[in-house]
Amino acid sequence: MNVLYISNLFPDRTEFNRGLFNARLVRHLVQYCNIKVLSPRPGFLFWKTFTPCNEDIPAKPVYQVVPYVPICGSRWNHILMAIALKRAFKNIYSEFKFDIVLGSWIFPDCCAVARLSREFNIPFISTALGTDVHQYIKNPTRRSIIIKELTHCSAIITVSNSLARILQTAGFPENKIHTIYYGVEQNIFKPGDKSDARKKLNLPQTAPIILFVGNFLPIKGLLLTIESFNTLVKKYRLNNPLLILIGSGPLYKKLKQKALSLGIANNIIFAGTKTPQDIATYMQSADALCLTSINEGVPNVVLEALSTGLPVVTTRVGGIPEIITDDNLGKMITERSPELIADSIYQVINNPPDKNHLINHSRRYDWNKTAQEYINLLGKSVADFRSAK
């Protein structure tokens, strides 16, 4: 089976963490099918070129800059993307007769691909990840476009049951929606010696260490994370605790200012963007992962933390309760309260759950299993499409 994978969330050498979860899926799908990648890059830097990461070379990614109008462009961005992608779509098909298209990120990416798939009479599956459902379905303009364009796709894959329920409520047929969880690279995210990890990272041996990994975006609730850490510092008077923030994004300056205004800037490390291997080492060094998101699909960082034996303190949102299924894996907070989050972090630090329980729980999320579920659905969709002709 030949598959064309399309999403703007796909890495290149300058943005090696961009949509890394999508790249991991593709890297495992190549074991079961022939697959190529077309990655639109929204913007107007048409002269810019992109180079794939070494691990993605087998999928021969084609990067295409496409026009994107922020805010007021909701009515047209999927159309602009479809027009910009059409030539690359056609050229790839002339050399690589793909049987089906698999897209990720429902707007504008999958809405654009839906138009191309109808035009070229090729079956199409859309994947919904989290923010693309939580935020876009609430926007009347985007919601109407999403429902109109994706109604005729063969299937919609969600990364959590909570996303599936939102799409069903929005009007998508239940029989077209399939939940397939992403996996964990357990050869990377594995348990390690905490002392050795701290030596490697030049971190203090006895300090309590709280970790965040992700984009510095409003939906991640990082201001609440810092406020909760401040409460932890002031209330429990721990010995030089550290909050390490791995990632980058538009909230960086605001987060720095918040730390300064609370008087805890010396206790917060902005570590920047890190490779998966480095992130695994930070997880091995830490006492808890803290994630106070406003909403989520199923964040891979939670699965990765569990895989290293790191307990999680998180808000009870999106698909997270589908992963953190008992209190022995960490703590989930239903209120966005700095004090409740600080108390939960303190409890986890002072009474950590059994590492083996966390690690064994994470092993059910396996990329090979995920890839096989995708292949089964892709194959069925191709067969159904051909039999309906």
C-alpha positions, 0 to 999 in steps of 0.5 A, spaced: 500 500 500 502 506 498 500 512 503 501 520 502 502 523 509 500 530 509 501 535 515 504 542 517 506 538 523 513 535 521 520 536 523 526 538 519 533 540 521 532 547 523 525 545 527 527 538 529 521 537 534 516 540 530 510 535 530 515 530 532 510 525 534 507 525 527 514 523 524 515 518 529 508 515 526 511 515 519 518 512 521 514 506 524 509 506 518 515 505 513 515 498 516 508 496 513 507 500 507 510 505 502 509 512 505 511 519 502 511 526 506 508 532 503 509 538 509 506 545 508 509 550 511 504 556 512 507 563 511 510 567 505 517 565 505 516 562 499 524 562 497 525 558 504 528 551 503 527 545 508 532 539 509 529 533 512 532 530 519 536 524 517 531 519 520 525 522 515 529 521 509 526 514 507 519 518 507 522 523 502 519 529 505 517 535 500 516 541 504 511 546 501 511 553 503 503 555 502 500 562 503 496 563 510 492 569 513 492 569 520 486 571 524 481 574 518 483 568 513 479 563 516 474 562 511 480 562 505 486 558 508 484 551 507 482 553 500 489 557 499 493 551 502 489 546 497 491 551 491 498 551 493 499 544 494 496 542 488 502 541 483 506 538 489 500 533 490 500 531 482 507 531 481 508 526 487 502 522 484 505 521 478 511 518 481 508 515 486 501 512 485 499 513 492 492 509 494 490 513 500 492 520 503 493 520 511 492 528 514 494 530 520 491 537 523 484 538 521 484 545 519 487 548 515 491 542 513 486 536 512 480 541 510 485 543 504 487 535 503 480 533 503 478 538 497 484 535 493 482 528 495 475 529 492 478 532 486 483 526 484 478 521 487 483 518 492 480 516 499 483 520 505 483 519 512 484 525 517 487 525 524 485 530 530 490 531 535 487 536 540 488 544 539 485 543 532 479 540 535 478 544 542 479 551 539 477 550 532 470 547 533 468 553 537 469 557 532 463 558 528 467 559 521 472 554 522 467 549 525 462 549 518 468 549 514 471 543 518 464 539 518 463 541 510 470 538 508 471 532 512 464 529 512 466 525 506 473 523 508 473 515 509 475 516 517 477 521 522 482 518 527 483 521 534 488 521 539 483 520 545 476 518 546 475 525 549 476 528 542 472 523 539 466 525 543 467 532 541 467 530 534 461 526 535 457 532 538 459 536 533 455 532 528 461 527 525 458 520 524 460 515 530 462 510 525 467 514 522 471 516 528 476 511 531 481 513 537 488 510 536 493 512 541 500 515 540 506 511 542 512 512 546 519 511 544 521 506 549 528 505 547 529 513 548 524 514 554 527 509 559 528 509 567 535 511 569 539 513 575 537 520 578 544 521 581 547 520 574 542 524 570 543 530 575 551 529 574 550 529 566 546 535 567 550 539 572 544 539 577 544 539 584 543 532 587 539 534 593 534 539 590 527 537 588 526 538 581 519 539 577 519 539 570 515 542 564 516 540 557 512 543 551 511 549 547 510 556 551 503 557 549 497 560 553 493 553 552 499 550 556 497 554 562 504 555 564 503 562 568 499 557 573 505 552 573 509 558 575 504 560 580 503 553 583 511 552 583 511 559 587 506 556 592 510 550 593 516 554 594 513 559 599 509 554 603 513 548 604 520 551 604 523 546 600 531 546 600 532 550 593 527 547 589 528 548 581 523 548 576 526 546 569 522 549 563 524 545 556 521 548 550 520 555 547 514 559 544 511 566 544 510 566 552 517 566 554 518 573 556 512 573 560 514 567 563 521 570 565 517 577 568 512 572 572 518 569 575 522 575 577 515 579 579 514 573 584 522 573 586 523 566 584 527 567 578 533 563 581 529 557 582 527 557 575 531 554 569 529 556 562 533 550 558 530 551 551 529 546 546 532 539 547 533 533 543 528 527 545 535 524 548 536 530 552 529 530 555 529 523 557 535 525 561 532 531 564 526 526 566 530 521 569 533 527 573 526 530 576 522 528 581 515 530 578 512 532 571 508 538 572 503 540 566 497 545 567 494 545 561 487 548 559 486 543 554 490 537 551 489 531 546 493 526 549 500 529 551 506 525 549 510 528 554 505 524 559 507 518 556 514 519 556 514 521 563 511 515 565 516 511 561 522 513 564 518 512 571 517 520 572 510 521 576 505 526 573 502 532 576 497 535 571 490 538 570 484 533 569 483 535 562 482 532 555 485 525 554 489 525 560 484 521 564 485 516 559 492 515 561 493 517 568 488 512 570 489 511 578 493 515 583 499 511 583 501 514 576 501 521 579 496 526 581 490 530 577 487 536 579 480 538 577 481 546 579 486 551 577 488 552 583 496 554 585 495 551 592 492 544 590 497 543 584 503 545 589 500 540 595 499 535 589 507 536 587 509 536 594 505 529 596 508 526 589 515 528 591 515 526 599 511 519 597 513 518 590 509 512 586 512 505 585 517 506 578 515 500 576 508 501 576 509 507 572 513 504 567 509 497 566 503 502 565 507 506 559 508 499 555 501 499 553 503 505 549 507 502 543 509 505 537 509 498 533 502 497 535 499 504 533 502 503 526 499 497 526 492 500 528 493 505 522 495 500 517 489 496 518 484 502 518 488 505 512 487 498 508 480 497 510 479 504 507 482 503 501 478 496 500 471 500 502 473 506 497 474 501 491 468 496 492 464 503 492 466 505 485 
